[in-house]
Amino acid sequence: MNDPMPSMSAEAPHVDQSLITYTNVVYALHALSVLIGLSTAHTIIFSFVGSLPSIIAVIMNYARRSATVGTFLESHFRWQIRTFWFAALWALAIIVSFITIIGIPFGFIGMIAMGIWVIYRVARGWLALKDRRPMYV
């Protein structure tokens, strides 16, 4: 009987080394955005969502997403795309929270929490890629 979900393992013979390198580049671009946020007046979350490296990275994800179907890289691409869009959603919520005086403390707490979350997502994903493991199944 055929398995409805293809195996997402690193040992799959059709995993192209250039796609692994490509995925590393995407993680590097996201990490660069985090470093920009840490080293400039920007915050991590707004640098991650609004800087050129992360925007290029998410475009790269969408451009090659179909090439990763059925491989362990598919989960990494999903992980990277979701990280970007959830960060964008929460960045919008943080901006809206600054509109009210009551929301300002929550906005600052949200920026710190989201910065930590973005660092975690980039680091965890990149380490899993290094070990050639899927992000989740």
N, C-alpha and C positions, 0 to 999 in steps of 0.2 A: 504494500500500500504506500502511496506517495505521501511524503510529509508536506503539509500545506505551507509551512514556513521554511524557507531555505536556511540551512545552517549558517550562522553568523560567526564563523571561527576564523582565526588568523591563518590556519592551515589550509584554507580553501585554495585550490590551485589557481583560481581566476583572480586573486588579489594582485593587482599590478603594483609593483614597487613605486612607480611614479605617482600613483594615487596616495600611497603612504607619505611620500615626500610632500605632495600637495597638501595633505591634511596637516602635516607638521608646519607648513608655511602658514596655513590658516590659524593654527594655534599661536604661532609666533606673532602674527599680526594682532591677534587679540591681546597677547601678553605685552606687546609694544603699546597698545592703547592703555593698558593698566599702568605701565611705567610712565607714560605721559601724564596720566592722572595723578600719580604719586609725586612726580618731580616738577609739576607746574602748579599754577593757581587753580587749575581745574580740579574737580573731584573725580574720583575713580569712575563712578557711575556715569557722569556726564561725559567724561572723556571716552569711556567705553562705547557709549551709544552715539556720540556725536563726532568722534574723530575719524579721520580718513582711513587709518589702518583697519578699524573694525568694520566700517562700511564696506571697504574693499573685501574684507574677509567674508562677510555675509553674502556679498554678491558672488564671490568665488564658490561658496557653499552651494548656492542655487545653480550656478553654472555647471557644476560637475556632480550634482546630487544623483542623477540617474545612473551614472557610471559606478556608483557604490552599492546599488541594490543587490541584496543577497550576500554582502560581505560584512565583516565586522566594522568596516569603515562607515557603513550606513548609520550605525548607532552614533558614531562620532559626529557625523554631519548633522543628524537630528539634534544631538546635544549642543552643538555650536549654534545652530539656528535658534533653538529654543532659548539658549542663554542670552543671545542678542535681543530677541523680541520680548522676553520677560523683563530684561533690564530696561528696555525702552518703555514698556508699560509702567513699570515701577518708577522710572524717572519722571514720567508724565504725572503720576500720582504725587510724587514729591513736589513737583512744581506747583501743582494745584494746592497742596497743603500749605505752601508759603503764602497763599492769598489771604489766609486768615491769621490773625495774631496767635490764636490758640494752636494752629497747625505748625507754627514755626519750629517749636521743639521737636515735634514729630518728624518734620522735614529733615532736621539735622540728624536725628537718630536713624531715620530711613536712609539717608545718604551713607552713613557709616556702615549700617547693616548691609546695604546693597553692594557697597564696595568690597566688603569681606566676602559676600556671596559670589561676586564676579571673580575675585581672586581664586576662591575655592573651585569654582566651575572650570576655569581655565587650567589650573594646576592639576586637578583630578583627571580631567580629560586628557591632558597631554601626557601624564604619567601612565594612564591606561593605554594610550596609543604606543608609548615607548615599549610597553610589555606586550603589545599586539593583542589586547583584550578589548572586547566590545564594552561600551559604556553600561548598558543594561540590556536585558533581553525581555 
